[in-house]
Amino acid sequence: MNLMHSDFQLLFDALFGMSKTLLDKQGAFLPIGAIVLPEGKVGHVAAYPEDEQPGAHKALELLEGGLRLMATKGKCRAAGMAIDTRLKAAPRQDDVGKDAIWIILEERTGQSQGIVVPYAKSLQGGFTYFSAFTQPERPRIFLTVN
């Protein structure tokens, strides 16, 4: 997979690994985040809504806002989010309708990239992951930071 920025590999590995762990334990997950700190270390980020069951949209809104605030304060040089979703469209027709981990990556100069990893749950309860594909993404986190 060709990632646009070196920090994107760090973020992808952290987010994909945590997403797989959450799927194995829970069968689904609310949006999660990760950042690359100025010194190059990776940190995990999550939103904790006040509602007991906020839903994915509210959790994503809070997570994105928190990442944007960290970026504005210079606390990270790159950030990413992983979202558990279902594909309505995909480059490969076979992937349409599949569940997927959608990973959005962004770095401080505004470069952004999406990676989508379709998956399926087996009858035995495990997960099968299919070939990932990349897609362009609009900047969401580093909107005013350069």
KEDRENSE-933057 format. One record per residue (C-alpha): residue number from 1; residue in three letters; y negated, z negated, x; chain. Coordinates in nm, 2 decimals. Each point is the difference from the previous one (the first is absolute). Layout:
! KEDRENSE-933057
(atom NUM; "ALA"; (Y; Z; X); "A") ...
***
This chain:
! KEDRENSE-933057
(atom 1; "MET"; (0.00; 0.00; 0.00); "A") (atom 2; "ASN"; (-0.34; 0.10; 0.14); "A") (atom 3; "LEU"; (-0.25; -0.28; -0.05); "A") (atom 4; "MET"; (-0.37; 0.07; 0.07); "A") (atom 5; "HIS"; (-0.09; -0.32; 0.19); "A") (atom 6; "SER"; (0.19; -0.22; 0.24); "A") (atom 7; "ASP"; (-0.07; -0.31; -0.21); "A") (atom 8; "PHE"; (0.16; 0.17; -0.30); "A") (atom 9; "GLN"; (0.34; -0.04; 0.15); "A") (atom 10; "LEU"; (-0.05; -0.37; 0.04); "A") (atom 11; "LEU"; (-0.11; -0.03; -0.36); "A") (atom 12; "PHE"; (0.27; 0.22; -0.13); "A") (atom 13; "ASP"; (0.28; -0.20; 0.17); "A") (atom 14; "ALA"; (-0.14; -0.33; -0.12); "A") (atom 15; "LEU"; (-0.06; 0.12; -0.36); "A") (atom 16; "PHE"; (0.33; 0.20; -0.04); "A") (atom 17; "GLY"; (0.20; -0.29; 0.15); "A") (atom 18; "MET"; (-0.16; -0.26; -0.24); "A") (atom 19; "SER"; (0.04; 0.24; -0.30); "A") (atom 20; "LYS"; (0.37; 0.04; 0.07); "A") (atom 21; "THR"; (0.04; -0.38; 0.03); "A") (atom 22; "LEU"; (-0.18; -0.06; -0.33); "A") (atom 23; "LEU"; (0.20; 0.27; -0.17); "A") (atom 24; "ASP"; (0.33; -0.15; 0.12); "A") (atom 25; "LYS"; (-0.11; -0.35; -0.11); "A") (atom 26; "GLN"; (-0.18; 0.07; -0.32); "A") (atom 27; "GLY"; (0.08; 0.36; -0.10); "A") (atom 28; "ALA"; (-0.38; 0.08; -0.02); "A") (atom 29; "PHE"; (-0.32; -0.12; 0.15); "A") (atom 30; "LEU"; (-0.37; -0.03; -0.06); "A") (atom 31; "PRO"; (-0.23; 0.18; 0.25); "A") (atom 32; "ILE"; (-0.01; -0.14; 0.35); "A") (atom 33; "GLY"; (-0.22; 0.06; 0.30); "A") (atom 34; "ALA"; (-0.01; -0.01; 0.37); "A") (atom 35; "ILE"; (-0.28; 0.02; 0.26); "A") (atom 36; "VAL"; (-0.03; 0.08; 0.37); "A") (atom 37; "LEU"; (-0.22; -0.27; 0.15); "A") (atom 38; "PRO"; (-0.26; 0.11; 0.26); "A") (atom 39; "GLU"; (0.23; -0.11; 0.28); "A") (atom 40; "GLY"; (0.28; 0.21; -0.13); "A") (atom 41; "LYS"; (0.23; -0.25; -0.18); "A") (atom 42; "VAL"; (0.13; 0.06; -0.35); "A") (atom 43; "GLY"; (-0.06; -0.25; -0.28); "A") (atom 44; "HIS"; (0.13; 0.00; -0.35); "A") (atom 45; "VAL"; (-0.23; -0.03; -0.30); "A") (atom 46; "ALA"; (0.07; -0.08; -0.37); "A") (atom 47; "ALA"; (-0.22; -0.05; -0.30); "A") (atom 48; "TYR"; (0.06; -0.32; -0.20); "A") (atom 49; "PRO"; (-0.15; 0.06; -0.35); "A") (atom 50; "GLU"; (-0.06; -0.31; -0.22); "A") (atom 51; "ASP"; (0.21; 0.15; -0.28); "A") (atom 52; "GLU"; (0.37; -0.09; 0.03); "A") (atom 53; "GLN"; (0.10; 0.36; -0.07); "A") (atom 54; "PRO"; (-0.30; 0.21; 0.08); "A") (atom 55; "GLY"; (0.16; 0.34; 0.01); "A") (atom 56; "ALA"; (-0.01; 0.26; 0.28); "A") (atom 57; "HIS"; (-0.34; 0.14; -0.09); "A") (atom 58; "LYS"; (-0.18; -0.34; 0.02); "A") (atom 59; "ALA"; (0.19; -0.09; 0.32); "A") (atom 60; "LEU"; (-0.09; 0.33; 0.16); "A") (atom 61; "GLU"; (-0.37; -0.04; -0.10); "A") (atom 62; "LEU"; (-0.01; -0.34; 0.16); "A") (atom 63; "LEU"; (0.19; 0.11; 0.31); "A") (atom 64; "GLU"; (-0.22; 0.30; 0.05); "A") (atom 65; "GLY"; (-0.32; -0.21; -0.04); "A") (atom 66; "GLY"; (0.13; -0.26; 0.25); "A") (atom 67; "LEU"; (0.08; 0.27; 0.26); "A") (atom 68; "ARG"; (-0.34; 0.16; -0.06); "A") (atom 69; "LEU"; (-0.17; -0.34; 0.07); "A") (atom 70; "MET"; (0.21; -0.05; 0.32); "A") (atom 71; "ALA"; (-0.10; 0.35; 0.11); "A") (atom 72; "THR"; (-0.37; -0.06; -0.07); "A") (atom 73; "LYS"; (0.02; -0.32; 0.21); "A") (atom 74; "GLY"; (0.17; 0.17; 0.29); "A") (atom 75; "LYS"; (0.32; -0.20; -0.04); "A") (atom 76; "CYS"; (0.22; 0.31; 0.03); "A") (atom 77; "ARG"; (0.00; 0.34; 0.16); "A") (atom 78; "ALA"; (0.26; 0.15; -0.24); "A") (atom 79; "ALA"; (0.15; -0.10; -0.33); "A") (atom 80; "GLY"; (0.26; 0.11; -0.24); "A") (atom 81; "MET"; (0.16; -0.07; -0.34); "A") (atom 82; "ALA"; (0.35; 0.05; -0.14); "A") (atom 83; "ILE"; (0.04; 0.06; -0.37); "A") (atom 84; "ASP"; (0.33; 0.02; -0.20); "A") (atom 85; "THR"; (-0.04; 0.30; -0.23); "A") (atom 86; "ARG"; (0.17; 0.28; -0.18); "A") (atom 87; "LEU"; (-0.07; 0.36; 0.10); "A") (atom 88; "LYS"; (-0.16; 0.22; -0.26); "A") (atom 89; "ALA"; (-0.04; 0.29; 0.25); "A") (atom 90; "ALA"; (0.14; 0.07; 0.34); "A") (atom 91; "PRO"; (0.04; 0.29; 0.25); "A") (atom 92; "ARG"; (0.37; -0.01; -0.06); "A") (atom 93; "GLN"; (0.09; 0.05; -0.37); "A") (atom 94; "ASP"; (0.31; -0.22; 0.05); "A") (atom 95; "ASP"; (-0.23; -0.30; 0.07); "A") (atom 96; "VAL"; (-0.19; 0.02; -0.33); "A") (atom 97; "GLY"; (0.09; -0.30; -0.22); "A") (atom 98; "LYS"; (0.14; -0.21; 0.29); "A") (atom 99; "ASP"; (-0.13; -0.34; 0.10); "A") (atom 100; "ALA"; (-0.19; 0.00; 0.33); "A") (atom 101; "ILE"; (-0.18; -0.21; 0.25); "A") (atom 102; "TRP"; (-0.35; 0.14; 0.03); "A") (atom 103; "ILE"; (-0.17; -0.10; 0.32); "A") (atom 104; "ILE"; (-0.37; 0.06; 0.05); "A") (atom 105; "LEU"; (-0.14; -0.03; 0.36); "A") (atom 106; "GLU"; (-0.36; 0.00; 0.11); "A") (atom 107; "GLU"; (-0.19; -0.07; 0.32); "A") (atom 108; "ARG"; (-0.36; -0.09; 0.07); "A") (atom 109; "THR"; (-0.13; 0.35; 0.06); "A") (atom 110; "GLY"; (0.11; 0.10; -0.35); "A") (atom 111; "GLN"; (0.32; 0.19; 0.08); "A") (atom 112; "SER"; (0.26; -0.07; -0.27); "A") (atom 113; "GLN"; (0.35; 0.12; -0.07); "A") (atom 114; "GLY"; (0.26; -0.07; -0.26); "A") (atom 115; "ILE"; (0.38; -0.02; 0.05); "A") (atom 116; "VAL"; (0.24; 0.00; -0.29); "A") (atom 117; "VAL"; (0.36; -0.11; 0.03); "A") (atom 118; "PRO"; (0.20; 0.07; -0.31); "A") (atom 119; "TYR"; (0.29; -0.24; -0.07); "A") (atom 120; "ALA"; (0.28; -0.07; -0.25); "A") (atom 121; "LYS"; (0.19; -0.31; -0.08); "A") (atom 122; "SER"; (0.38; 0.04; 0.02); "A") (atom 123; "LEU"; (0.25; -0.14; -0.26); "A") (atom 124; "GLN"; (0.10; -0.26; 0.26); "A") (atom 125; "GLY"; (-0.36; -0.12; 0.02); "A") (atom 126; "GLY"; (-0.10; 0.14; 0.34); "A") (atom 127; "PHE"; (-0.27; 0.25; 0.06); "A") (atom 128; "THR"; (0.01; 0.36; 0.13); "A") (atom 129; "TYR"; (-0.32; 0.13; 0.17); "A") (atom 130; "PHE"; (-0.06; 0.37; 0.00); "A") (atom 131; "SER"; (-0.21; 0.22; 0.24); "A") (atom 132; "ALA"; (-0.36; -0.11; 0.02); "A") (atom 133; "PHE"; (-0.29; 0.24; -0.05); "A") (atom 134; "THR"; (-0.37; -0.03; 0.09); "A") (atom 135; "GLN"; (-0.30; 0.08; -0.21); "A") (atom 136; "PRO"; (-0.38; -0.02; 0.04); "A") (atom 137; "GLU"; (-0.17; -0.31; -0.13); "A") (atom 138; "ARG"; (-0.37; -0.08; -0.07); "A") (atom 139; "PRO"; (-0.16; -0.28; 0.19); "A") (atom 140; "ARG"; (0.02; -0.33; -0.20); "A") (atom 141; "ILE"; (-0.04; -0.28; 0.25); "A") (atom 142; "PHE"; (-0.23; 0.10; 0.29); "A") (atom 143; "LEU"; (-0.27; 0.15; -0.23); "A") (atom 144; "THR"; (-0.31; -0.12; 0.19); "A") (atom 145; "VAL"; (0.15; -0.09; 0.33); "A") (atom 146; "ASN"; (0.00; 0.23; 0.31); "A") 
***
